[in-house]
């Protein structure tokens, strides 16, 4: 089981994100270094489609969101965590 965080972008995300990106990136790196953040990225149109991240545990996904500068500073207007039954792994 993996845990997918979906972020819905706030209005005018392109102007809001840069001020908080360094702190957001540092948080991403912290969870990546722990080995619990497996993937992260925006969709092709971040304003309309948002972004997602995949975590190894629900606890880490929830902890990440609770302290993410993008969430705390209104860069993200909404989020959700879904359990994902990964079925294909390896080569």
C-alpha positions, 0 to 999 in steps of 0.5 A: 500500500502507498499513500497519494497526496493530491493538492488542488492549487489555489487561484493564481498559484504561479504568483503565490508559490515562489515565495514559499517554494524554498521552504516547501522544497526543504520539506520535500527533501527532508521526507525524501531523505527519510525514504518515505517520500517516493515521488512528487510532481505537478501535473501538466497544468498545475493551476487546473490539475494541481500536483501529487506526491506518493508516500510510503506511509499514511502517517508520513503523508499526513505529517507532510501535509500538516507542516507543508508551507504550501498548505500553511500559506494558501498556495494549496486550496485543498488536499486529500490523501488516498490509499493506493494499492500499487500492483506493479513494481520492479522492472 
